[in-house]
Amino acid sequence: MKHFLRRSTIFGIIISLIFICIIPTAIVQAPVKKDLIFTCYHPSPPVIDGHLGTAEWSPAITYNITLYNLVNQADTIIIKVMTLYTEENNLIFGVTIPDTDEGEADDQLAIILKTNTAEPLVRKYDEGWGYGKDQDIKYLYSHNNHSVDGFTKDIAALNWDEDISIATASEDSLGKVHPEITYDEYELEFPLNSGDTDGRDPALALNDDIEIFFFYKDDSAAATTTYTQIREADGDFDYNVLRIACTATTPVQIFPIIVGIISMTFASILYSKKKKKRRC
């Protein structure tokens, strides 16, 4: 009886370990997390003028991010995103977006940062998509070449409001846009931690992660098209995670540890059986 209980216990441990290993890979989670964006330190940060010069952005890593037409998922654009952080504890985004209408009046770029962890970045309403409540948003306008610091509102149509609409909040962004013939360059700077909690600003430090989401409105002579990380036809959306660090930390490899435990357990059982046979 004791041997039966011992074997049952060992068998139960093995099965549990196998489930721990297998179950997380079987669960499909949505929305979809895309690239982890690493943010490198720059001792001589770029001047915020909309020009993404190679030398001043040299430490940054470039990431290609796909945005989808909000009403036609088959229509996509790829934007190039870079990030840096500075000695002054500021975070800088450099974004290049393809655009064939040089100097068009009302192109707009928005970066949404998930500062309210109790809410999603975006959600689906019966009447359309909207942002989750009280996330931080940084908005850049090409027509007047400036940025606005804001927060998202929990209603449909991707609505938001400016921080300065709240008496105790503050404007904490500096952004510029530089149009070229086939693309536009957007440059945006804001504090890692402005202390403006009323404006839903982030409070970031070295090695911190934060979820981010991109919005772009292309105002051309033919039509105005909204591109985001929302995949309307899929009823889902993509997002990225921004890390305030230039390199990845080495993760603990759980799978080899589990395999090792299982192997040691089986080896122990076989060894016990051999000892019993020798005694007989």
Secondary structure, DSSP 8 states (H G I E B T S, - for coil): -HHHHHHHHHHHHHHHHHHHHHHHHH---SSEEEEEEE-EEESS---SSS---TTTTTT---EEEEEEETTEEEEEEEEEEEEEEETTSEEEEEEEEE-SSTT-TT-EEEEEE---TTS-SEEEETTEEEE-TT-EEEEEETTTTEEEEEEE-SSBTT-EEEGGGSTT-----EEEEEE-SSEEEEEEEEESB---TTTT--B--TT-EEEEEEEEEEE-SS-EEEEESEEGGGTEEEEEEEESSSS------HHHHHHHHHHHHHHHHHHHHHHHHHH-
